[in-house]
Amino acid sequence: MQNYQAFTAWVRSRREERIATIEAELDRTQAELRRTILDLSAALGAEAHEARKAFIRESFIARGEIPRD
């Protein structure tokens, strides 16, 4: 009986170790994905800003006005 209890305790501890390892990897992956998303969001925001500036400049030129920088 004692061998069985020791074995089940060992199995339980191994399972808990595997779960902890998987959760740690998921946390690392989540943080990496969050950084990637924020970087992409910032890049898209900067591109959108430049596109708006170019559109406004072109609208000034189309009206025959000289845009101010």
Backbone as CSV, one residue per row, in Angstrom:
resi,resn,N_x,N_y,N_z,CA_x,CA_y,CA_z,C_x,C_y,C_z
1,MET,0.816,-1.198,0.000,0.000,0.000,0.000,0.863,1.267,0.000
2,GLN,1.957,1.200,0.729,2.834,2.357,0.806,3.471,2.649,-0.559
3,ASN,3.823,1.614,-1.303,4.384,1.801,-2.639,3.370,2.470,-3.561
4,TYR,2.121,2.067,-3.434,1.065,2.657,-4.270,0.906,4.138,-3.962
5,GLN,0.904,4.490,-2.683,0.765,5.897,-2.292,1.956,6.719,-2.767
6,ALA,3.137,6.144,-2.657,4.331,6.848,-3.136,4.272,7.046,-4.647
7,PHE,3.816,6.019,-5.349,3.704,6.119,-6.801,2.677,7.171,-7.203
8,THR,1.510,7.150,-6.566,0.488,8.146,-6.919,0.947,9.554,-6.577
9,ALA,1.688,9.714,-5.492,2.231,11.033,-5.143,3.234,11.490,-6.206
10,TRP,4.065,10.542,-6.670,5.040,10.878,-7.710,4.335,11.284,-9.004
11,VAL,3.302,10.508,-9.392,2.539,10.827,-10.609,1.895,12.203,-10.474
12,ARG,1.318,12.476,-9.320,0.678,13.776,-9.089,1.694,14.914,-9.188
13,SER,2.871,14.733,-8.592,3.878,15.800,-8.634,4.392,16.015,-10.053
14,ARG,4.570,14.934,-10.813,5.002,15.072,-12.214,3.961,15.824,-13.025
15,ARG,2.687,15.499,-12.801,1.609,16.176,-13.514,1.615,17.670,-13.178
16,GLU,1.785,17.988,-11.918,1.821,19.395,-11.500,3.022,20.125,-12.099
17,GLU,4.159,19.445,-12.189,5.340,20.041,-12.824,5.085,20.320,-14.305
18,ARG,4.476,19.358,-14.996,4.170,19.557,-16.423,3.193,20.714,-16.605
19,ILE,2.181,20.779,-15.760,1.213,21.872,-15.845,1.900,23.213,-15.616
20,ALA,2.775,23.287,-14.605,3.495,24.530,-14.318,4.387,24.931,-15.489
21,THR,5.048,23.959,-16.104,5.908,24.242,-17.256,5.093,24.779,-18.428
22,ILE,3.969,24.160,-18.692,3.105,24.584,-19.796,2.551,25.979,-19.523
23,GLU,2.118,26.237,-18.293,1.587,27.556,-17.958,2.656,28.638,-18.095
24,ALA,3.882,28.331,-17.699,4.972,29.300,-17.842,5.238,29.601,-19.313
25,GLU,5.222,28.579,-20.149,5.419,28.785,-21.587,4.277,29.610,-22.183
26,LEU,3.061,29.334,-21.750,1.922,30.121,-22.225,2.058,31.582,-21.808
27,ASP,2.513,31.835,-20.589,2.722,33.206,-20.133,3.774,33.919,-20.979
28,ARG,4.874,33.218,-21.276,5.925,33.818,-22.114,5.394,34.117,-23.517
29,THR,4.654,33.182,-24.076,4.102,33.375,-25.418,3.110,34.530,-25.430
30,GLN,2.281,34.601,-24.403,1.310,35.689,-24.324,2.009,37.047,-24.262
31,ALA,3.054,37.155,-23.464,3.799,38.413,-23.361,4.446,38.772,-24.697
32,GLU,4.997,37.789,-25.376,5.615,38.029,-26.686,4.577,38.496,-27.700
33,LEU,3.424,37.840,-27.714,2.366,38.244,-28.639,1.854,39.643,-28.321
34,ARG,1.737,39.954,-27.048,1.286,41.296,-26.653,2.264,42.354,-27.151
35,ARG,3.581,42.087,-26.981,4.588,43.037,-27.481,4.486,43.192,-28.995
36,THR,4.305,42.088,-29.696,4.191,42.141,-31.158,2.972,42.952,-31.574
37,ILE,1.851,42.714,-30.924,0.624,43.446,-31.253,0.804,44.939,-31.015
38,LEU,1.398,45.291,-29.883,1.605,46.712,-29.590,2.576,47.353,-30.582
39,ASP,3.622,46.633,-30.975,4.559,47.153,-31.970,3.869,47.370,-33.311
40,LEU,3.061,46.393,-33.725,2.345,46.521,-34.992,1.332,47.660,-34.943
41,SER,0.671,47.804,-33.816,-0.299,48.885,-33.654,0.380,50.247,-33.768
42,ALA,1.525,50.385,-33.140,2.265,51.648,-33.219,2.709,51.923,-34.656
43,ALA,3.178,50.893,-35.339,3.622,51.071,-36.727,2.448,51.460,-37.624
44,LEU,1.309,50.810,-37.434,0.139,51.147,-38.240,-0.338,52.563,-37.950
45,GLY,-0.281,52.960,-36.684,-0.669,54.326,-36.327,0.228,55.352,-37.000
46,ALA,1.528,55.081,-37.020,2.472,55.998,-37.664,2.227,56.058,-39.172
47,GLU,1.978,54.902,-39.781,1.689,54.885,-41.219,0.396,55.629,-41.531
48,ALA,-0.610,55.472,-40.697,-1.882,56.163,-40.908,-1.685,57.668,-40.798
49,HIS,-0.880,58.088,-39.844,-0.606,59.516,-39.685,0.078,60.084,-40.926
50,GLU,1.075,59.370,-41.416,1.769,59.820,-42.627,0.825,59.836,-43.830
51,ALA,-0.051,58.864,-43.935,-1.008,58.820,-45.039,-1.967,60.010,-44.962
52,ARG,-2.424,60.344,-43.757,-3.309,61.512,-43.611,-2.584,62.791,-44.007
53,LYS,-1.328,62.924,-43.590,-0.557,64.109,-43.965,-0.417,64.210,-45.481
54,ALA,-0.121,63.087,-46.125,0.030,63.091,-47.582,-1.291,63.429,-48.260
55,PHE,-2.386,62.904,-47.751,-3.701,63.194,-48.326,-4.033,64.680,-48.201
56,ILE,-3.770,65.254,-47.047,-4.033,66.685,-46.851,-3.152,67.512,-47.775
57,ARG,-1.886,67.147,-47.892,-0.974,67.868,-48.794,-1.487,67.816,-50.238
58,GLU,-1.905,66.636,-50.676,-2.427,66.492,-52.041,-3.709,67.292,-52.239
59,SER,-4.540,67.372,-51.231,-5.775,68.159,-51.382,-5.458,69.647,-51.498
60,PHE,-4.448,70.125,-50.777,-4.024,71.505,-50.919,-3.504,71.754,-52.329
61,ILE,-2.666,70.852,-52.803,-2.086,71.005,-54.145,-3.183,70.971,-55.195
62,ALA,-4.167,70.095,-55.043,-5.263,70.001,-56.005,-6.070,71.292,-56.051
63,ARG,-6.153,71.998,-54.930,-6.877,73.281,-54.904,-6.003,74.436,-55.352
64,GLY,-4.750,74.177,-55.641,-3.839,75.215,-56.090,-3.219,76.008,-54.955
65,GLU,-3.315,75.472,-53.767,-2.719,76.149,-52.617,-1.386,75.489,-52.270
66,ILE,-0.570,76.245,-51.598,0.714,75.712,-51.163,0.563,75.287,-49.700
67,PRO,0.760,74.019,-49.450,0.600,73.552,-48.071,1.731,74.064,-47.175
68,ARG,1.390,74.354,-45.936,2.409,74.729,-44.947,2.809,73.480,-44.197
69,ASP,4.077,73.367,-43.906,4.550,72.179,-43.163,4.414,72.371,-41.715
